[in-house]
């Protein structure tokens, strides 16, 4: 299943969740990923070789950014594409289509 197909499936599931619960529903993998881990994945996928720096003197925002996916998983939805693979697919699509995009 491609990233786009999975996203479409999520959108439909969220619409159903919205109708059932009339509440916001999180879509995620149910696993915590730090900003540093996410940055390192993006750097590896894109081939970025620069340094990653964090300023410890500044606030790092919410201590946890993990979405509650219990409602959507209760409906049977499960992520089909790991985070890194999804980023790889989106980056490959972007590279293949960059000339035709309006930014």
C-alpha positions in Angstrom: 0.0 0.0 0.0 1.5 3.4 -1.0 1.8 6.3 1.3 -1.0 8.1 -0.6 -3.3 5.1 -0.4 -2.7 4.8 3.3 -3.3 8.6 3.8 -6.6 8.3 1.8 -7.6 5.4 4.0 -6.8 7.4 7.1 -8.9 10.4 5.8 -12.0 8.1 5.3 -11.5 6.5 8.7 -11.2 9.9 10.4 -14.4 11.0 8.7 -16.1 8.0 10.2 -14.6 8.6 13.6 -15.7 12.3 13.4 -19.3 11.2 12.7 -19.3 8.6 15.5 -17.5 10.5 18.2 -18.0 14.2 17.1 -14.5 14.7 18.5 -11.0 15.1 17.2 -9.1 11.9 16.6 -5.3 11.5 16.4 -3.6 9.7 13.5 -0.2 8.4 14.2 1.7 5.2 14.9 1.1 5.2 18.6 4.9 5.3 19.3 6.8 8.3 20.6 9.5 9.7 18.3 11.7 12.5 19.6 12.3 15.6 17.5 16.0 14.5 17.4 15.1 11.1 16.1 12.8 12.6 13.4 15.5 15.0 12.3 18.0 12.2 12.1 15.6 10.2 9.9 15.0 13.2 7.6 18.7 13.9 7.4 19.5 10.3 6.5 16.7 10.1 3.8 17.6 13.4 2.2 21.4 13.0 2.4 21.8 16.1 4.5 25.3 16.1 6.0 25.1 19.2 8.1 25.1 19.4 11.9 22.1 19.1 14.0 22.1 21.5 16.9 19.7 22.0 19.8 19.7 25.1 22.1 19.2 23.7 25.6 18.6 27.2 26.9 15.3 27.4 25.0 12.0 25.7 25.8 11.5 22.4 24.0 7.7 22.7 24.0 5.4 19.9 25.2 7.2 17.1 27.0 5.4 14.5 24.9 4.0 14.7 21.4 2.5 11.3 21.3 -1.0 11.2 19.8 -3.7 9.2 21.4 -4.7 6.8 18.6 -6.9 4.5 20.7 -10.2 5.6 19.0 -9.0 5.1 15.5 -7.3 1.8 16.3 -10.5 0.6 18.0 -12.1 0.9 14.6 -9.5 -1.5 13.2 -7.1 1.0 11.6 -3.4 0.3 12.0 -0.5 2.1 10.3 0.8 0.1 7.4 4.0 2.1 6.6 6.8 2.7 9.1 7.7 6.4 9.6 11.1 6.2 7.8 9.5 4.4 4.8 6.8 7.0 4.6 9.3 9.8 4.7 11.4 8.0 2.0 8.3 7.7 -0.2 7.3 11.3 0.2 10.8 12.5 -0.5 11.1 10.3 -3.6 7.8 11.7 -4.9 8.9 15.3 -4.2 12.2 14.7 -6.0 10.4 13.2 -9.0 7.8 16.0 -9.1 9.8 19.0 -7.9 9.9 20.7 -11.3 6.1 20.7 -11.6 5.3 22.0 -8.1 4.5 25.6 -7.3 6.0 26.5 -4.0 
